[in-house]
Amino acid sequence: MVDVGKLEQDIIQNLKTVYDPEIPVDIYELGLIYEIKIDEDGNTYVKMTLTSPACPVAGSLPGEVKQRVQAVKGVKDVYVDLVFDPPWDKDMMSEEAKFELGFM
């Protein structure tokens, strides 16, 4: 049995090393990660989106997210669910991201 709370924090730290190539902010602070679910065995579900369905990294970013999550000690299987509903908008960004991009 894994410590789900610690595992989630470790996953978030790894996701904060993944950046959208067009925006100098990590995908977690951008609000592209909608949900992280972890069961007691370490199987992990990540619900995410992109800034746009036409995003140039649409083919590679979900795979990179999966690799970063799998790299966390204690994670077993990873399923990345790429969704476009609700659509992403700048209001989903953290305060830190908004500040960094000059929206505050």
N, CA, C and O atoms as a MOPAC input file, in Angstrom:
PM7 MOZYME 1SCF
protein

 N      0.84600 1    -1.18800 1     0.00000 1
 C      0.00000 1     0.00000 1     0.00000 1
 C      0.89300 1     1.25400 1     0.00000 1
 O      1.88900 1     1.32300 1     0.72000 1
 N      0.52000 1     2.21700 1    -0.80500 1
 C      1.33100 1     3.42800 1    -0.93700 1
 C      0.70300 1     4.58800 1    -0.16200 1
 O     -0.49400 1     4.58500 1     0.12600 1
 N      1.52500 1     5.56800 1     0.16500 1
 C      1.05000 1     6.80200 1     0.77400 1
 C      0.56400 1     7.69600 1    -0.37700 1
 O      1.35400 1     8.38200 1    -1.02500 1
 N     -0.73700 1     7.67200 1    -0.60800 1
 C     -1.31500 1     8.35900 1    -1.76100 1
 C     -1.03200 1     9.86300 1    -1.72800 1
 O     -0.74100 1    10.45900 1    -2.76500 1
 N     -1.11300 1    10.47600 1    -0.55200 1
 C     -0.85500 1    11.91300 1    -0.43400 1
 C      0.55700 1    12.28100 1    -0.83300 1
 O      0.77200 1    13.23700 1    -1.57700 1
 N      1.53200 1    11.51300 1    -0.33200 1
 C      2.93200 1    11.77600 1    -0.67800 1
 C      3.17100 1    11.51100 1    -2.15900 1
 O      3.86400 1    12.27100 1    -2.83400 1
 N      2.58600 1    10.41800 1    -2.65500 1
 C      2.75700 1    10.06700 1    -4.05800 1
 C      2.20400 1    11.17300 1    -4.95900 1
 O      2.81900 1    11.52400 1    -5.96600 1
 N      1.05400 1    11.71300 1    -4.59800 1
 C      0.47700 1    12.79600 1    -5.39700 1
 C      1.39700 1    14.01800 1    -5.39800 1
 O      1.58800 1    14.64200 1    -6.44200 1
 N      1.96500 1    14.36500 1    -4.24900 1
 C      2.88600 1    15.50900 1    -4.18400 1
 C      4.13800 1    15.25600 1    -5.03500 1
 O      4.63000 1    16.16600 1    -5.70300 1
 N      4.65100 1    14.02400 1    -5.01100 1
 C      5.81700 1    13.67800 1    -5.82900 1
 C      5.48500 1    13.76000 1    -7.32100 1
 O      6.30100 1    14.21800 1    -8.12200 1
 N      4.28700 1    13.31500 1    -7.68100 1
 C      3.84800 1    13.38800 1    -9.08100 1
 C      3.74700 1    14.84800 1    -9.50900 1
 O      4.20600 1    15.21400 1   -10.59200 1
 N      3.15000 1    15.68100 1    -8.66300 1
 C      3.01400 1    17.10600 1    -8.98800 1
 C      4.38500 1    17.74100 1    -9.16800 1
 O      4.57600 1    18.54000 1   -10.08500 1
 N      5.33500 1    17.40300 1    -8.31600 1
 C      6.69200 1    17.95100 1    -8.46000 1
 C      7.29800 1    17.55200 1    -9.80300 1
 O      7.95400 1    18.36700 1   -10.45000 1
 N      7.08600 1    16.31200 1   -10.22400 1
 C      7.60600 1    15.88400 1   -11.52600 1
 C      6.89300 1    16.60000 1   -12.66800 1
 O      7.52500 1    16.97400 1   -13.65600 1
 N      5.58300 1    16.79200 1   -12.53800 1
 C      4.83200 1    17.47800 1   -13.59600 1
 C      5.24600 1    18.94100 1   -13.71400 1
 O      5.11300 1    19.54000 1   -14.78200 1
 N      5.74300 1    19.51100 1   -12.63700 1
 C      6.20700 1    20.90200 1   -12.68300 1
 C      7.52900 1    21.03800 1   -13.44000 1
 O      8.05400 1    22.14400 1   -13.56700 1
 N      8.07100 1    19.92500 1   -13.94400 1
 C      9.27800 1    19.98800 1   -14.78200 1
 C      8.92700 1    19.88400 1   -16.26700 1
 O      9.81700 1    19.88100 1   -17.11700 1
 N      7.63000 1    19.79700 1   -16.57700 1
 C      7.16300 1    19.69400 1   -17.96500 1
 C      6.60500 1    21.05400 1   -18.37100 1
 O      5.74100 1    21.61400 1   -17.69700 1
 N      7.11300 1    21.57000 1   -19.47700 1
 C      6.71100 1    22.90100 1   -19.92900 1
 C      6.02400 1    22.85100 1   -21.27600 1
 O      6.37600 1    22.04600 1   -22.13800 1
 N      5.04500 1    23.71600 1   -21.45000 1
 C      4.44600 1    23.94900 1   -22.75600 1
 C      5.52200 1    24.69100 1   -23.55400 1
 O      6.05100 1    25.69000 1   -23.06700 1
 N      5.85900 1    24.23800 1   -24.75400 1
 C      6.95800 1    24.86400 1   -25.49600 1
 C      6.69100 1    26.31000 1   -25.91000 1
 O      7.62800 1    27.05200 1   -26.20400 1
 N      5.43100 1    26.71300 1   -25.93400 1
 C      5.11200 1    28.07500 1   -26.36400 1
 C      4.95900 1    29.04300 1   -25.19900 1
 O      4.92700 1    30.25700 1   -25.40200 1
 N      4.86500 1    28.51600 1   -23.98200 1
 C      4.62500 1    29.35400 1   -22.80700 1
 C      5.65400 1    28.96400 1   -21.73800 1
 O      5.77200 1    27.78300 1   -21.41100 1
 N      6.39200 1    29.91800 1   -21.19500 1
 C      7.46100 1    29.59000 1   -20.23900 1
 C      6.96700 1    29.28300 1   -18.81900 1
 O      7.52300 1    29.77600 1   -17.83800 1
 N      5.91800 1    28.46300 1   -18.72600 1
 C      5.34900 1    28.07500 1   -17.43800 1
 C      5.08400 1    26.57500 1   -17.49600 1
 O      4.70100 1    26.04900 1   -18.54100 1
 N      5.28800 1    25.88300 1   -16.37100 1
 C      5.07300 1    24.43100 1   -16.39000 1
 C      3.58700 1    24.10100 1   -16.53800 1
 O      2.72100 1    24.92400 1   -16.24200 1
 N      3.31000 1    22.88400 1   -17.00000 1
 C      1.94300 1    22.49800 1   -17.32000 1
 C      1.03500 1    22.42700 1   -16.09000 1
 O     -0.17900 1    22.60200 1   -16.20400 1
 N      1.61700 1    22.17100 1   -14.92000 1
 C      0.79500 1    22.12000 1   -13.70800 1
 C      0.30800 1    23.52200 1   -13.33700 1
 O     -0.87500 1    23.72100 1   -13.06400 1
 N      1.22300 1    24.48700 1   -13.32900 1
 C      0.85500 1    25.87000 1   -13.00300 1
 C     -0.03400 1    26.48800 1   -14.08200 1
 O     -0.83300 1    27.38000 1   -13.79800 1
 N      0.10800 1    26.00800 1   -15.32500 1
 C     -0.75200 1    26.49000 1   -16.40500 1
 C     -2.19200 1    26.02500 1   -16.23200 1
 O     -3.10600 1    26.59100 1   -16.83100 1
 N     -2.39400 1    24.99600 1   -15.41500 1
 C     -3.74100 1    24.46800 1   -15.21800 1
 C     -4.11600 1    23.40500 1   -16.23100 1
 O     -5.29800 1    23.11800 1   -16.42100 1
 N     -3.12100 1    22.81700 1   -16.88600 1
 C     -3.40900 1    21.77600 1   -17.88000 1
 C     -3.70300 1    20.41800 1   -17.24600 1
 O     -4.24700 1    19.53100 1   -17.90500 1
 N     -3.34900 1    20.25100 1   -15.97700 1
 C     -3.64200 1    19.01000 1   -15.26500 1
 C     -4.94300 1    19.22100 1   -14.50400 1
 O     -4.98900 1    19.98400 1   -13.53900 1
 N     -5.99100 1    18.54800 1   -14.93800 1
 C     -7.31000 1    18.70700 1   -14.32300 1
 C     -7.49100 1    17.82200 1   -13.09800 1
 O     -8.15500 1    18.21500 1   -12.13900 1
 N     -6.90200 1    16.63000 1   -13.12700 1
 C     -7.17300 1    15.68700 1   -12.04500 1
 C     -6.06200 1    14.64400 1   -11.96900 1
 O     -5.50600 1    14.23600 1   -12.98800 1
 N     -5.75000 1    14.22500 1   -10.75900 1
 C     -4.81900 1    13.11900 1   -10.51700 1
 C     -5.50800 1    12.19000 1    -9.52300 1
 O     -5.87000 1    12.59900 1    -8.42000 1
 N     -5.68400 1    10.94100 1    -9.92800 1
 C     -6.27800 1     9.94100 1    -9.02700 1
 C     -5.26900 1     8.81000 1    -8.87200 1
 O     -4.66400 1     8.36100 1    -9.84500 1
 N     -5.09900 1     8.36300 1    -7.64400 1
 C     -4.14200 1     7.30200 1    -7.35000 1
 C     -4.83700 1     6.26900 1    -6.47000 1
 O     -5.44300 1     6.61800 1    -5.45600 1
 N     -4.74900 1     4.99300 1    -6.86000 1
 C     -5.33000 1     3.97500 1    -5.98900 1
 C     -4.27700 1     3.47000 1    -5.00700 1
 O     -3.11600 1     3.87100 1    -5.08000 1
 N     -4.67600 1     2.59500 1    -4.09400 1
 C     -3.77900 1     2.14500 1    -3.02400 1
 C     -2.59900 1     1.32300 1    -3.53200 1
 O     -1.64300 1     1.09300 1    -2.79100 1
 N     -2.65300 1     0.87400 1    -4.79500 1
 C     -1.53700 1     0.12800 1    -5.37700 1
 C     -0.55700 1     1.02800 1    -6.13200 1
 O      0.49600 1     0.56500 1    -6.57000 1
 N     -0.89300 1     2.29500 1    -6.28300 1
 C     -0.02500 1     3.21100 1    -7.01400 1
 C     -0.40700 1     3.39600 1    -8.47100 1
 O      0.28000 1     4.10000 1    -9.21100 1
 N     -1.51400 1     2.76200 1    -8.89300 1
 C     -2.00700 1     2.98500 1   -10.25100 1
 C     -2.53600 1     4.41000 1   -10.31700 1
 O     -3.27300 1     4.85100 1    -9.43600 1
 N     -2.15500 1     5.12200 1   -11.36500 1
 C     -2.41900 1     6.56200 1   -11.42200 1
 C     -3.15500 1     6.95300 1   -12.69400 1
 O     -2.81900 1     6.51400 1   -13.79400 1
 N     -4.16300 1     7.78900 1   -12.51000 1
 C     -4.96000 1     8.35200 1   -13.60500 1
 C     -4.71000 1     9.85500 1   -13.61700 1
 O     -4.83900 1    10.52200 1   -12.59100 1
 N     -4.35400 1    10.37700 1   -14.78000 1
 C     -4.12900 1    11.81400 1   -14.92500 1
 C     -5.05600 1    12.32300 1   -16.02000 1
 O     -4.99200 1    11.87200 1   -17.16300 1
 N     -5.91500 1    13.26600 1   -15.65500 1
 C     -6.79700 1    13.91800 1   -16.62200 1
 C     -6.17100 1    15.26200 1   -16.95000 1
 O     -5.92600 1    16.08000 1   -16.06300 1
 N     -5.91600 1    15.48200 1   -18.23100 1
 C     -5.22900 1    16.70200 1   -18.64200 1
 C     -5.82200 1    17.24700 1   -19.92600 1
 O     -6.61400 1    16.58500 1   -20.59700 1
 N     -5.42700 1    18.45800 1   -20.25300 1
 C     -5.83600 1    19.09100 1   -21.49500 1
 C     -4.62300 1    19.78200 1   -22.10700 1
 O     -3.51200 1    19.68500 1   -21.58600 1
 N     -4.84000 1    20.46100 1   -23.18300 1
 C     -3.82200 1    21.27800 1   -23.83300 1
 C     -4.37400 1    22.69900 1   -23.94300 1
 O     -5.57600 1    22.91500 1   -23.79100 1
 N     -3.50600 1    23.65300 1   -24.20200 1
 C     -3.98600 1    25.03300 1   -24.32800 1
 C     -4.92300 1    25.16900 1   -25.52600 1
 O     -5.76200 1    26.06800 1   -25.57200 1
 N     -4.76700 1    24.26200 1   -26.49600 1
 C     -5.60800 1    24.26600 1   -27.69500 1
 C     -5.54800 1    22.88400 1   -28.32800 1
 O     -4.50600 1    22.23200 1   -28.26400 1
 N     -6.64100 1    22.41200 1   -28.94200 1
 C     -6.58700 1    21.12200 1   -29.63200 1
 C     -5.53900 1    21.10500 1   -30.76000 1
 O     -5.04000 1    20.04500 1   -31.13900 1
 N     -5.22100 1    22.28000 1   -31.27900 1
 C     -4.23300 1    22.37300 1   -32.34900 1
 C     -2.82000 1    22.60900 1   -31.82100 1
 O     -1.92000 1    22.94800 1   -32.59000 1
 N     -2.62300 1    22.43400 1   -30.52600 1
 C     -1.30900 1    22.63000 1   -29.90700 1
 C     -0.26700 1    21.77600 1   -30.62500 1
 O     -0.51500 1    20.59900 1   -30.88700 1
 N      0.90600 1    22.35200 1   -30.94900 1
 C      1.92300 1    21.60300 1   -31.68600 1
 C      2.46100 1    20.37600 1   -30.94600 1
 O      3.04200 1    19.49400 1   -31.57800 1
 N      2.28200 1    20.29800 1   -29.62900 1
 C      2.77800 1    19.13600 1   -28.88000 1
 C      1.65500 1    18.16700 1   -28.51500 1
 O      1.81700 1    17.33000 1   -27.62600 1
 N      0.51100 1    18.28000 1   -29.20400 1
 C     -0.62900 1    17.41100 1   -28.90300 1
 C     -0.24900 1    15.93400 1   -28.99500 1
 O     -0.76800 1    15.11200 1   -28.24000 1
 N      0.64800 1    15.59700 1   -29.91100 1
 C      1.05200 1    14.20600 1   -30.06800 1
 C      2.09100 1    13.74300 1   -29.06600 1
 O      2.19200 1    12.54700 1   -28.79200 1
 N      2.87000 1    14.67200 1   -28.51000 1
 C      3.96700 1    14.26300 1   -27.63100 1
 C      3.77200 1    14.58700 1   -26.15500 1
 O      4.29700 1    13.87000 1   -25.30300 1
 N      3.04100 1    15.63500 1   -25.82900 1
 C      2.92200 1    16.05600 1   -24.42800 1
 C      2.25200 1    15.00500 1   -23.53100 1
 O      2.74900 1    14.76000 1   -22.43100 1
 N      1.15100 1    14.37600 1   -23.95100 1
 C      0.57600 1    13.33500 1   -23.08300 1
 C      1.56500 1    12.19400 1   -22.80500 1
 O      1.58900 1    11.66400 1   -21.69400 1
 N      2.36300 1    11.81800 1   -23.77500 1
 C      3.37700 1    10.78300 1   -23.57300 1
 C      4.45300 1    11.23300 1   -22.60300 1
 O      4.93100 1    10.44600 1   -21.78700 1
 N      4.83600 1    12.50900 1   -22.69300 1
 C      5.83000 1    13.04300 1   -21.75900 1
 C      5.27100 1    13.06900 1   -20.34000 1
 O      5.98400 1    12.76500 1   -19.38400 1
 N      3.99500 1    13.43400 1   -20.20200 1
 C      3.34800 1    13.42600 1   -18.89100 1
 C      3.35400 1    12.00800 1   -18.33200 1
 O      3.67000 1    11.80100 1   -17.16000 1
 N      3.00600 1    11.03500 1   -19.16500 1
 C      2.99400 1     9.63700 1   -18.71500 1
 C      4.38400 1     9.20900 1   -18.23300 1
 O      4.50700 1     8.57600 1   -17.18400 1
 N      5.42100 1     9.55100 1   -18.98800 1
 C      6.79900 1     9.19600 1   -18.60000 1
 C      7.18700 1     9.84100 1   -17.27600 1
 O      7.78800 1     9.18400 1   -16.42600 1
 N      6.85700 1    11.10400 1   -17.08700 1
 C      7.22400 1    11.80800 1   -15.84800 1
 C      6.49500 1    11.21600 1   -14.64700 1
 O      7.06800 1    11.10600 1   -13.56300 1
 N      5.23200 1    10.83500 1   -14.83900 1
 C      4.47700 1    10.23500 1   -13.73700 1
 C      5.03000 1     8.84200 1   -13.42500 1
 O      5.18800 1     8.48200 1   -12.25900 1
 N      5.32500 1     8.05600 1   -14.47400 1
 C      5.87600 1     6.70900 1   -14.26900 1
 C      7.23100 1     6.73900 1   -13.58000 1
 O      7.61300 1     5.76700 1   -12.92900 1
 N      7.95500 1     7.82600 1   -13.70900 1
 C      9.28600 1     7.94200 1   -13.10700 1
 C      9.23000 1     8.11500 1   -11.58700 1
 O     10.24900 1     7.98900 1   -10.90800 1
 N      8.05400 1     8.40100 1   -11.06300 1
 C      7.91100 1     8.60700 1    -9.61800 1
 C      7.90500 1     7.25800 1    -8.90600 1
 O      7.14900 1     6.35400 1    -9.26200 1
 N      8.75800 1     7.14500 1    -7.90000 1
 C      8.84400 1     5.90900 1    -7.12800 1
 C      7.51300 1     5.63800 1    -6.43400 1
 O      6.97800 1     6.49800 1    -5.73400 1
 N      6.98800 1     4.43400 1    -6.63700 1
 C      5.71200 1     4.04900 1    -6.04200 1
 C      4.57200 1     4.01900 1    -7.03900 1
 O      3.52000 1     3.44400 1    -6.76100 1
 N      4.76800 1     4.63400 1    -8.20400 1
 C      3.72900 1     4.63100 1    -9.23800 1
 C      3.82700 1     3.31700 1   -10.00900 1
 O      4.91500 1     2.89100 1   -10.39700 1
 N      2.68100 1     2.68600 1   -10.22200 1
 C      2.64000 1     1.45800 1   -11.03200 1
 C      2.22600 1     1.83100 1   -12.44800 1
 O      3.03000 1     2.36200 1   -13.21400 1
 N      0.99400 1     1.55900 1   -12.79100 1
 C      0.50100 1     1.88400 1   -14.12900 1
 C      0.02200 1     3.33100 1   -14.17000 1
 O     -0.42300 1     3.88700 1   -13.16600 1
 N      0.12600 1     3.92800 1   -15.36300 1
 C     -0.31100 1     5.31500 1   -15.54400 1
 C     -1.23500 1     5.36700 1   -16.74900 1
 O     -0.92200 1     4.83200 1   -17.81300 1
 N     -2.36900 1     6.01500 1   -16.56800 1
 C     -3.28600 1     6.26800 1   -17.67900 1
 C     -3.45900 1     7.77400 1   -17.79300 1
 O     -3.89800 1     8.42600 1   -16.84500 1
 N     -3.11800 1     8.32400 1   -18.94200 1
 C     -3.28300 1     9.75400 1   -19.19000 1
 C     -4.49700 1     9.93700 1   -20.09500 1
 O     -4.54600 1     9.40900 1   -21.20600 1
 N     -5.45900 1    10.68100 1   -19.60800 1
 C     -6.70400 1    10.94800 1   -20.32500 1
 C     -6.64700 1    12.38000 1   -20.84100 1
 O     -6.72400 1    13.32600 1   -20.05700 1
 N     -6.51200 1    12.54600 1   -22.15500 1
 C     -6.44600 1    13.87100 1   -22.76900 1
 C     -7.86300 1    14.30100 1   -23.13000 1
 O     -8.52700 1    13.65700 1   -23.94300 1
 N     -8.32100 1    15.38900 1   -22.52300 1
 C     -9.68800 1    15.87100 1   -22.74300 1
 C     -9.67400 1    17.33100 1   -23.19300 1
 O     -8.70500 1    18.05700 1   -22.97100 1
 N    -10.76000 1    17.74000 1   -23.82500 1
 C    -10.88800 1    19.14500 1   -24.23700 1
 C    -12.17400 1    19.76600 1   -23.70600 1
 O    -12.59500 1    20.83600 1   -24.14600 1
 N    -12.78700 1    19.07200 1   -22.75200 1
 C    -13.98300 1    19.57800 1   -22.11200 1
 C    -13.81700 1    19.41300 1   -20.61100 1
 O    -13.74800 1    18.27200 1   -20.15400 1
 N    -13.74700 1    20.45400 1   -19.82300 1
 C    -13.92000 1    21.83800 1   -20.26600 1
 C    -12.68100 1    22.34600 1   -21.00000 1
 O    -11.56100 1    21.92800 1   -20.70500 1
 N    -12.88800 1    23.24800 1   -21.95500 1
 C    -11.74000 1    23.80900 1   -22.66200 1
 C    -10.87700 1    24.65200 1   -21.72200 1
 O    -11.38900 1    25.31700 1   -20.82100 1
 N     -9.57400 1    24.61500 1   -21.94200 1
 C     -8.64500 1    25.37800 1   -21.11600 1
 C     -8.78500 1    26.85800 1   -21.42200 1
 O     -8.99600 1    27.24400 1   -22.57100 1
 N     -8.67000 1    27.68200 1   -20.39400 1
 C     -8.52400 1    29.12700 1   -20.60100 1
 C     -7.60900 1    29.67300 1   -19.51600 1
 O     -7.30400 1    28.98200 1   -18.54400 1
 N     -7.17500 1    30.90400 1   -19.68300 1
 C     -6.15000 1    31.46300 1   -18.79100 1
 C     -6.59400 1    31.56200 1   -17.33900 1
 O     -5.74700 1    31.68600 1   -16.45500 1
 N     -7.88800 1    31.51200 1   -17.06600 1
 C     -8.37100 1    31.54800 1   -15.68800 1
 C     -8.00500 1    30.28000 1   -14.91000 1
 O     -8.09400 1    30.26200 1   -13.68200 1
 N     -7.59900 1    29.22900 1   -15.61000 1
 C     -7.21500 1    27.97000 1   -14.96600 1
 C     -5.77600 1    27.99900 1   -14.45800 1
 O     -5.34800 1    27.09600 1   -13.74000 1
 N     -5.03700 1    29.03300 1   -14.83000 1
 C     -3.64300 1    29.14600 1   -14.39500 1
 C     -3.56500 1    29.50200 1   -12.92200 1
 O     -4.45900 1    30.15300 1   -12.38100 1
 N     -2.49100 1    29.07200 1   -12.27900 1
 C     -2.25100 1    29.46300 1   -10.89400 1
 C     -1.92700 1    30.95100 1   -10.84500 1
 O     -1.61400 1    31.56300 1   -11.86600 1
 N     -2.00600 1    31.52400 1    -9.65000 1
 C     -1.64300 1    32.93200 1    -9.47400 1
 C     -0.18800 1    33.15300 1    -9.89900 1
 O      0.14900 1    34.17000 1   -10.50600 1
 N      0.66800 1    32.17600 1    -9.56800 1
 C      2.09100 1    32.26500 1    -9.92400 1
 C      2.26500 1    32.34700 1   -11.44200 1
 O      3.05200 1    33.15300 1   -11.93600 1
 N      1.53600 1    31.51900 1   -12.17500 1
 C      1.64000 1    31.51900 1   -13.64100 1
 C      1.11500 1    32.82700 1   -14.22100 1
 O      1.71800 1    33.39700 1   -15.13100 1
 N     -0.00500 1    33.29900 1   -13.69300 1
 C     -0.57000 1    34.56400 1   -14.18700 1
 C      0.41000 1    35.70900 1   -13.96400 1
 O      0.58500 1    36.56600 1   -14.83000 1
 N      1.04200 1    35.71400 1   -12.80500 1
 C      2.03100 1    36.76000 1   -12.49900 1
 C      3.21800 1    36.67400 1   -13.45200 1
 O      3.66300 1    37.68400 1   -13.99600 1
 N      3.72600 1    35.45700 1   -13.64800 1
 C      4.88500 1    35.26400 1   -14.50500 1
 C      4.61900 1    35.68000 1   -15.94600 1
 O      5.51600 1    36.16300 1   -16.63600 1
 N      3.37400 1    35.48800 1   -16.39600 1
 C      3.03600 1    35.82800 1   -17.76600 1
 C      2.46200 1    37.24000 1   -17.91600 1
 O      2.05900 1    37.64200 1   -19.00700 1
 N      2.43200 1    37.98500 1   -16.80600 1
 C      2.00300 1    39.37700 1   -16.87100 1
 C      0.49500 1    39.58600 1   -16.88900 1
 O      0.02700 1    40.63200 1   -17.33800 1
 N     -0.27900 1    38.60600 1   -16.40900 1
 C     -1.72000 1    38.75500 1   -16.34600 1
 C     -2.19000 1    39.37200 1   -15.03900 1
 O     -3.39200 1    39.53400 1   -14.83000 1
 N     -1.24300 1    39.72500 1   -14.14100 1
 C     -1.61400 1    40.32000 1   -12.84800 1
 C     -0.88800 1    41.62000 1   -12.66100 1
 O     -1.06000 1    42.28100 1   -11.63700 1

